[in-house]
Amino acid sequence: MERKTWSVHFGMENAEKPVQNNKKKRSQIDKIGRLKYNQQLLKQNAKDIKEIKMHLRSLRKALKPLFQYEKQEIQETACQDEVDREILQLLYEAGSAGLLPKDLAFRLKHFKVTRHQISRRLQRMNKRLEKEHGERIAEKRGWHWALTSFIVEAWGETEKRRMKRSF
C-alpha cells in the first residue's frame, strides 16, 4: 500500500505514543456515589466540629475564673421563653431552701404549667447551660429545686452592678 501524505492514517502511523494521557480519572463521587460521598463529608465535618467544641470547652474551663457571667447571658443561653425566666426568678427569690415544683406551678398558674413541666424545664435549662458553660442552673435539694451557687453569684453580681449604676 502506498503512503499518501494527505491521508489521515499517515499522520497516525508516525505517532508512537500520545504526549498526554487523555483518559479521565473517576472522581470519588463517581466511584462511591454522590449520596455516600456527601455522607462521608458530613461525618468528617461533624467530627471536626466536635473536636473544635472540645478544645473550646477546655479553654473555657481554663479561663473560667476570668469570666464574669451576667444574668442576661445566662438567661439567653438557658431559657427558651418567659416561663423559664419566671421559674428562675422565683427560685432566686426563694433562696437556698428552694421551692417544690408544685409551689412553682401554683405561682405560675397564669402560664398553665404543671409540676412535671416545671421539673422538665429545669432539667432542659440545666442541660443547655451545662453544654455551653459547664455549669448547672438548679439542683435538687430533697424534693425542692434550688439555684446553684454559680447562678446565685451571677445574679448577685448583676444586682450589685445595677445598684452601683443607680447611685
GUVO-194838 format. One line per 2 residues: for each residue x, y, z of N, C-alpha, C. Coordinates in steps of 0.1 Angstrom, whole numbers. Layout:
N
X/Y/Z/X/Y/Z/X/Y/Z  ...
***
This chain:
167
8/-12/0/0/0/0/9/12/0  5/21/-8/12/34/-9/10/43/2
20/50/6/18/60/16/14/73/9  3/79/13/-1/92/8/0/102/19
7/112/17/9/122/27/-4/130/31  -13/130/22/-26/137/25/-35/128/33
-32/115/35/-41/106/42/-41/109/57  -52/107/63/-54/108/77/-46/98/85
-45/86/79/-38/75/86/-23/77/85  -18/84/76/-4/87/75/2/93/88
-5/103/93/-1/110/105/-2/102/117  -11/93/118/-13/84/130/-2/73/130
2/69/119/12/58/119/25/63/125  29/76/123/42/81/128/42/83/143
30/87/148/30/90/163/30/77/171  41/75/179/43/63/186/34/63/199
35/73/207/27/74/219/21/88/221  9/90/226/4/103/228/12/110/239
14/123/238/21/131/248/14/131/261  1/133/261/-7/133/273/-17/122/273
-20/118/286/-30/107/288/-43/114/288  -51/112/279/-65/119/278/-75/111/286
-71/100/292/-81/92/300/-84/100/313  -96/103/315/-100/109/328/-101/99/339
-96/104/351/-98/95/363/-111/98/369  -117/88/374/-130/89/381/-129/96/394
-138/105/396/-138/112/409/-144/103/420  -142/107/433/-147/99/444/-162/98/443
-169/109/438/-184/108/437/-188/97/427  -180/96/416/-184/86/406/-181/72/411
-171/71/420/-167/58/425/-177/52/435  -181/61/445/-189/55/456/-203/61/455
-206/70/447/-219/76/446/-220/89/454  -228/98/449/-230/111/454/-235/111/468
-245/103/472/-250/103/485/-240/98/495  -233/87/492/-223/82/502/-212/92/503
-208/99/493/-197/108/493/-201/120/502  -213/125/500/-218/136/509/-219/132/523
-223/119/526/-224/115/540/-210/114/546  -200/110/538/-186/110/543/-182/124/547
-184/133/538/-181/147/541/-188/152/553  -200/149/554/-208/153/566/-202/148/579
-199/135/579/-193/128/590/-180/135/594  -172/138/584/-159/144/586/-160/158/592
-170/166/587/-173/179/592/-178/178/607  -187/169/609/-192/167/623/-181/163/632
-172/155/628/-160/151/636/-151/163/639  -149/171/629/-141/183/631/-148/193/641
-160/195/639/-168/204/648/-168/199/662  -169/186/664/-169/180/677/-155/183/684
-145/182/676/-131/184/681/-129/199/685  -134/207/677/-133/222/680/-141/225/692
-152/220/694/-160/222/706/-153/217/718  -146/206/717/-139/200/728/-127/210/732
-121/215/722/-110/225/725/-115/238/732  -127/242/727/-133/254/733/-137/252/747
-142/240/750/-146/237/764/-134/237/773  -123/231/768/-111/231/777/-106/245/779
-106/253/769/-102/267/770/-111/275/780  -124/273/778/-133/279/787/-131/275/802
-128/262/803/-126/257/817/-114/263/823  -103/265/815/-91/270/820/-92/285/823
-100/292/815/-102/307/817/-114/310/825  -121/300/831/-133/303/838/-132/313/850
-121/313/857/-120/323/868/-120/338/863  -116/340/850/-116/353/845/-129/358/839
-139/349/837/-152/352/832/-161/358/843  -169/368/839/-179/373/847/-192/371/840
-200/362/845/-213/360/839/-224/369/844  -233/373/836/-243/382/840/-257/374/838
-267/380/845/-280/374/844/-285/372/830  -283/383/822/-288/383/808/-281/372/800
-268/370/801/-261/360/794/-267/346/797  -268/344/810/-273/330/814/-287/328/809
-296/338/810/-309/337/805/-310/334/790  -301/341/783/-301/339/768/-297/325/765
-287/319/773/-282/306/770/-292/295/774  -298/296/786/-306/285/792/-320/286/789
-326/298/789/-341/300/788/-346/301/774  -357/294/772/-363/295/759/-374/305/758
-381/307/769/-393/316/769/-395/323/782  -406/330/783/-408/338/795/-411/329/807
-416/317/805/-419/308/816/-406/304/823  -396/301/815/-383/297/821/-377/308/829
-378/320/824/-373/332/831/-380/334/844  -393/332/844/-401/333/856/-397/323/867
-395/311/862/-391/300/871/-377/304/878  -368/309/870/-355/312/876/-357/324/886
-365/333/883/-367/345/892/-373/340/905  -383/331/904/-390/326/916/-380/318/925
-371/310/918/-361/303/926/-351/312/932  -347/323/925/-338/332/931/-344/339/943
-357/342/942/-363/349/954/-365/339/966  -366/326/963/-368/316/973/-355/314/981
-344/316/975/-331/315/983/-326/301/982  -318/297/992/-311/284/992/-320/273/995
-331/276/1002/-341/265/1005/-347/259/993  -350/268/983/-356/263/971/-371/262/972
-377/257/962/-392/255/961/-395/242/956  -407/237/960/-412/225/954/-418/228/940
-417/218/931/-423/220/918/-438/224/918  -445/218/927/-459/221/928/-461/236/933
-453/241/941/-454/255/945/-450/265/934  -440/261/926/-437/269/914/-449/269/904
-455/257/902/-466/256/893/-478/264/898  -480/264/911/-491/273/917/-488/287/914
-476/292/916/-472/306/914/-473/310/899  -471/300/891/-471/302/877/-484/297/870
-495/297/877/-507/292/872/-512/300/860  -509/312/859/-513/320/847/-507/315/834
-495/308/836/-489/302/824/-494/288/821  -502/282/831/-508/269/830/-498/258/828
-488/258/837/-478/247/837/-480/238/849  -477/225/847/-478/216/858/-465/214/865
-465/207/876/-453/205/883/-443/196/875  -448/187/867/-440/179/859/-433/187/848
-440/197/843/-434/205/832/-423/214/839  -425/218/851/-415/227/858/-402/219/859
-403/206/864/-391/198/865/-384/195/852  -392/193/842/-386/190/828/-380/203/823
-386/214/825/-380/227/821/-366/230/828  -366/227/841/-353/229/848/-343/220/843
-346/207/840/-336/198/835/-331/202/822  -340/207/813/-336/212/800/-327/224/801
-330/233/810/-322/245/812/-308/241/817  -308/231/827/-295/226/832/-287/220/820
-293/213/811/-286/206/800/-280/217/791  -288/227/788/-283/238/779/-272/245/784
-273/249/797/-262/257/803/-250/248/805  -252/236/809/-240/227/811/-233/224/798
-240/223/787/-234/222/774/-226/234/770  -231/246/773/-225/258/769/-214/262/778
-216/262/791/-207/268/801/-202/258/811  -207/246/811/-202/236/821/-207/238/835
-218/245/836/-224/247/849/-239/244/849  -245/242/860/-259/238/861/-267/250/867
-279/251/863/-288/262/868/-293/259/882  -300/248/883/-306/244/895/-303/230/899
-304/227/912/-302/214/917/-313/210/926  -315/197/927/-325/192/937/-319/191/951
-326/196/960/-323/195/974/-335/188/981  -334/175/982/-346/168/986/-356/168/975
-368/173/978/-378/174/968/-378/188/962  -371/197/967/-371/211/963/-360/213/952
-363/223/944/-354/228/934/-348/241/939  -335/242/938/-328/255/943/-317/259/933
-315/271/931/-304/276/922/-291/272/928  -281/269/919/-268/266/923/-260/279/927
-249/277/934/-242/288/938/-236/297/926  -233/290/915/-229/297/903/-239/307/899
-252/303/898/-262/312/894/-265/323/904  -265/320/916/-267/330/927/-257/340/926
-244/336/925/-233/346/923/-235/355/911  -239/349/900/-241/357/888/-252/367/889
-263/362/896/-275/371/898/-271/382/908  -263/378/918/-259/388/928/-250/399/922
-240/394/914/-231/404/908/-239/413/899  -249/408/892/-257/417/883/-264/427/891
-270/423/903/-277/432/911/-268/443/917  -256/439/921/-246/448/927/-242/459/916
-240/454/904/-237/464/893/-248/474/891  -260/468/891/-272/477/889/-273/487/900
-271/483/912/-272/492/924/-261/503/923  -249/500/918/-238/509/917/-242/520/906
-248/515/895/-252/524/884/-262/534/889  -271/529/897/-282/538/901/-278/549/911
-267/547/918/-262/558/927/-253/567/920
***
